[in-house]
Amino acid sequence: MSLQSRIDSLQTRHASLDARLHDEDTRPMPNQATLNQIKLEKLRVKRELERLRQS
């Protein structure tokens, strides 16, 4: 997998997590554990994106 395709894949994953976060957050009774899990995963993806962009 090339660097650019990995970055594209991570950007898609980040957008997907953002949508999931929004969906969960707008539910009548959002699950805090799920919200925290999604936020942590989103942060991991963001850090990986930043690392790849700097290399």
Residue pairs with C-beta under 8 A, 6 or more apart in sequence:
1 9
3 52
3 55
6 52
7 49
7 52
7 53
10 45
10 48
10 49
10 52
11 49
13 45
14 42
14 45
14 46
14 49
17 38
17 41
17 42
17 45
18 42
20 38
21 35
21 38
21 39
21 42
24 30
24 31
24 34
24 35
24 38
25 35
